[in-house]
């Protein structure tokens, strides 16, 4: 079932305001529990975790910057 434009905007706002800070805390906590990693390995893990959260929500963010009819929003 496809989400409407309005629903996708609401979900995108929820994901950015609520889920992303919660995910950051979880990721930092997990890395802290792993202990002292090699600095290069830690950079790679942070980069992967920093990008990985967005892949499941790709369809929610697609087209959010445009109006419902597909035109670019005017600022």
Z-matrix of the N, CA and C atoms (Angstrom, degrees):
N
C 1 1.448
C 2 1.524 1 109.06
N 3 1.298 2 116.77 1 124.19
C 4 1.451 3 121.78 2 -178.74
C 5 1.528 4 110.27 3 -81.06
N 6 1.311 5 114.55 4 139.83
C 7 1.461 6 119.75 5 178.09
C 8 1.518 7 109.96 6 -81.90
N 9 1.304 8 116.54 7 146.89
C 10 1.457 9 120.22 8 175.70
C 11 1.527 10 108.91 9 -72.56
N 12 1.308 11 114.58 10 165.87
C 13 1.466 12 120.50 11 -179.56
C 14 1.528 13 110.77 12 -59.11
N 15 1.323 14 116.51 13 -44.39
C 16 1.462 15 121.71 14 -179.43
C 17 1.532 16 110.93 15 -63.68
N 18 1.317 17 117.16 16 -41.16
C 19 1.466 18 121.19 17 179.26
C 20 1.523 19 110.76 18 -66.61
N 21 1.342 20 117.06 19 -40.33
C 22 1.467 21 119.48 20 177.89
C 23 1.523 22 111.41 21 -63.72
N 24 1.341 23 117.13 22 -38.81
C 25 1.474 24 119.57 23 177.72
C 26 1.518 25 110.98 24 -64.00
N 27 1.329 26 117.18 25 -40.55
C 28 1.468 27 120.48 26 178.53
C 29 1.522 28 110.82 27 -65.70
N 30 1.324 29 117.13 28 -44.52
C 31 1.454 30 120.15 29 179.30
C 32 1.533 31 110.58 30 -65.01
N 33 1.316 32 117.82 31 -39.04
C 34 1.464 33 120.49 32 178.47
C 35 1.525 34 110.51 33 -62.73
N 36 1.310 35 116.99 34 -41.71
C 37 1.465 36 120.49 35 177.49
C 38 1.530 37 110.65 36 -63.67
N 39 1.319 38 116.93 37 -44.55
C 40 1.463 39 120.68 38 177.47
C 41 1.523 40 110.81 39 -59.67
N 42 1.331 41 116.80 40 -45.43
C 43 1.462 42 120.18 41 -177.91
C 44 1.521 43 111.65 42 -63.30
N 45 1.314 44 117.51 43 -40.03
C 46 1.465 45 120.31 44 -177.95
C 47 1.523 46 113.26 45 -76.80
N 48 1.321 47 117.57 46 -34.25
C 49 1.466 48 120.75 47 -174.91
C 50 1.529 49 112.39 48 -90.45
N 51 1.315 50 117.67 49 -36.26
C 52 1.464 51 120.90 50 -175.52
C 53 1.532 52 111.43 51 -104.78
N 54 1.319 53 117.31 52 -56.02
C 55 1.462 54 121.05 53 -172.13
C 56 1.521 55 112.45 54 -68.69
N 57 1.321 56 119.89 55 -44.96
C 58 1.460 57 121.79 56 -175.09
C 59 1.530 58 112.94 57 -61.46
N 60 1.331 59 120.66 58 -47.73
C 61 1.470 60 118.57 59 176.39
C 62 1.535 61 112.30 60 -61.82
N 63 1.330 62 117.17 61 -38.27
C 64 1.466 63 121.00 62 177.41
C 65 1.528 64 110.15 63 -63.33
N 66 1.318 65 117.57 64 -42.26
C 67 1.461 66 122.47 65 178.77
C 68 1.533 67 110.82 66 -63.90
N 69 1.319 68 117.10 67 -40.01
C 70 1.464 69 120.81 68 178.81
C 71 1.519 70 110.53 69 -61.67
N 72 1.322 71 117.15 70 -44.62
C 73 1.464 72 120.61 71 178.75
C 74 1.528 73 110.33 72 -62.26
N 75 1.323 74 117.26 73 -42.07
C 76 1.465 75 120.74 74 178.59
C 77 1.532 76 110.45 75 -62.73
N 78 1.323 77 117.36 76 -46.18
C 79 1.463 78 121.06 77 -178.03
C 80 1.528 79 111.22 78 -63.09
N 81 1.318 80 117.98 79 -43.39
C 82 1.459 81 121.04 80 179.92
C 83 1.518 82 110.63 81 -66.86
N 84 1.317 83 117.46 82 -38.70
C 85 1.461 84 121.02 83 178.46
C 86 1.526 85 111.13 84 -64.04
N 87 1.311 86 116.77 85 -44.08
C 88 1.466 87 119.98 86 178.90
C 89 1.524 88 110.91 87 -62.93
N 90 1.322 89 117.35 88 -43.16
C 91 1.460 90 119.86 89 178.84
C 92 1.519 91 111.62 90 -66.97
N 93 1.321 92 118.19 91 -33.22
C 94 1.457 93 120.72 92 176.63
C 95 1.525 94 110.75 93 -67.73
N 96 1.320 95 117.22 94 -36.22
C 97 1.460 96 120.90 95 178.32
C 98 1.531 97 112.15 96 -70.01
N 99 1.317 98 116.97 97 -26.14
C 100 1.463 99 120.22 98 178.35
C 101 1.522 100 112.10 99 -69.76
N 102 1.299 101 116.24 100 -20.63
C 103 1.461 102 119.82 101 178.59
C 104 1.510 103 112.21 102 92.92
N 105 1.303 104 114.54 103 -157.83
C 106 1.460 105 122.03 104 -175.66
C 107 1.522 106 110.00 105 -81.94
N 108 1.326 107 115.68 106 102.65
C 109 1.463 108 120.92 107 177.54
C 110 1.521 109 109.54 108 -91.66
N 111 1.306 110 115.36 109 159.65
C 112 1.456 111 121.02 110 170.53
C 113 1.526 112 107.52 111 -56.97
N 114 1.332 113 118.39 112 138.80
C 115 1.466 114 119.60 113 -174.12
C 116 1.523 115 112.57 114 -62.28
N 117 1.322 116 118.01 115 -31.81
C 118 1.467 117 120.13 116 178.68
C 119 1.526 118 110.92 117 -72.37
N 120 1.315 119 116.16 118 -38.53
C 121 1.455 120 120.25 119 176.65
C 122 1.529 121 110.61 120 -65.87
N 123 1.331 122 117.18 121 -39.58
C 124 1.461 123 121.22 122 178.58
C 125 1.530 124 111.05 123 -63.69
N 126 1.317 125 117.41 124 -40.32
C 127 1.465 126 121.07 125 177.93
C 128 1.526 127 110.58 126 -62.54
N 129 1.325 128 116.28 127 -42.11
C 130 1.465 129 120.18 128 179.40
C 131 1.525 130 110.35 129 -65.00
N 132 1.322 131 117.44 130 -43.97
C 133 1.472 132 120.90 131 -179.66
C 134 1.519 133 110.27 132 -63.59
N 135 1.337 134 117.86 133 -44.58
C 136 1.471 135 120.67 134 177.65
C 137 1.527 136 111.08 135 -61.04
N 138 1.328 137 117.57 136 -40.90
C 139 1.464 138 120.67 137 -179.88
C 140 1.534 139 111.05 138 -65.30
N 141 1.318 140 116.44 139 -42.86
C 142 1.466 141 120.01 140 179.35
C 143 1.522 142 110.49 141 -64.71
N 144 1.336 143 116.98 142 -46.53
C 145 1.464 144 119.88 143 179.28
C 146 1.528 145 111.53 144 -66.03
N 147 1.316 146 117.07 145 -31.97
C 148 1.459 147 120.88 146 179.92
C 149 1.515 148 113.56 147 -67.92
N 150 1.325 149 116.97 148 -27.58
C 151 1.455 150 121.09 149 -179.78
C 152 1.530 151 111.32 150 -98.28
N 153 1.329 152 116.36 151 -31.23
C 154 1.466 153 121.26 152 -172.29
C 155 1.526 154 113.59 153 -63.74
N 156 1.309 155 118.69 154 -28.69
C 157 1.469 156 119.93 155 -177.24
C 158 1.522 157 111.73 156 -65.16
N 159 1.324 158 117.88 157 -27.75
C 160 1.461 159 120.97 158 -173.15
C 161 1.530 160 113.85 159 -83.95
N 162 1.328 161 118.08 160 -24.62
C 163 1.460 162 119.89 161 -175.97
C 164 1.527 163 114.12 162 -59.67
N 165 1.343 164 120.12 163 -43.00
C 166 1.462 165 117.82 164 178.98
C 167 1.531 166 113.62 165 -65.88
N 168 1.337 167 116.55 166 -19.78
C 169 1.465 168 120.64 167 -175.41
C 170 1.530 169 112.13 168 -107.37
N 171 1.305 170 116.85 169 18.23
C 172 1.463 171 121.75 170 -177.42
C 173 1.526 172 112.34 171 -56.87
N 174 1.316 173 116.67 172 -41.82
C 175 1.467 174 120.08 173 -178.17
C 176 1.528 175 112.03 174 -68.85
N 177 1.330 176 117.29 175 -27.18
C 178 1.465 177 120.40 176 179.07
C 179 1.525 178 110.44 177 -70.00
N 180 1.338 179 116.49 178 -40.17
C 181 1.462 180 120.45 179 -175.59
C 182 1.522 181 113.59 180 -84.26
N 183 1.308 182 117.84 181 -14.87
C 184 1.464 183 120.62 182 -176.77
C 185 1.529 184 110.52 183 -66.10
N 186 1.326 185 117.43 184 121.72
C 187 1.454 186 122.60 185 175.83
C 188 1.518 187 115.09 186 81.33
N 189 1.323 188 119.21 187 10.64
C 190 1.468 189 121.46 188 -177.81
C 191 1.530 190 111.82 189 -68.23
N 192 1.312 191 117.84 190 -31.85
C 193 1.459 192 120.84 191 -177.67
C 194 1.521 193 113.85 192 -78.47
N 195 1.310 194 117.06 193 2.39
C 196 1.456 195 121.14 194 -179.59
C 197 1.518 196 109.63 195 -112.90
N 198 1.317 197 115.64 196 163.35
C 199 1.468 198 119.84 197 176.46
C 200 1.527 199 109.46 198 -77.29
N 201 1.316 200 116.28 199 173.57
C 202 1.468 201 120.70 200 -177.60
C 203 1.533 202 112.74 201 -60.24
N 204 1.327 203 117.52 202 -31.98
C 205 1.458 204 120.19 203 -178.38
C 206 1.531 205 111.79 204 -84.93
N 207 1.345 206 118.65 205 0.64
C 208 1.457 207 121.38 206 175.25
C 209 1.510 208 115.26 207 97.68
N 210 1.335 209 117.79 208 -4.29
C 211 1.462 210 119.93 209 178.61
C 212 1.514 211 110.04 210 -81.88
N 213 1.335 212 114.93 211 155.57
C 214 1.455 213 119.84 212 177.93
C 215 1.516 214 109.97 213 -70.81
N 216 1.355 215 115.86 214 139.22
C 217 1.466 216 119.68 215 -178.99
C 218 1.517 217 110.60 216 -68.35
N 219 1.310 218 116.46 217 144.14
C 220 1.452 219 122.99 218 177.48
C 221 1.524 220 108.21 219 -95.52
N 222 1.324 221 115.24 220 129.54
C 223 1.473 222 118.59 221 -179.36
C 224 1.487 223 111.92 222 -94.80
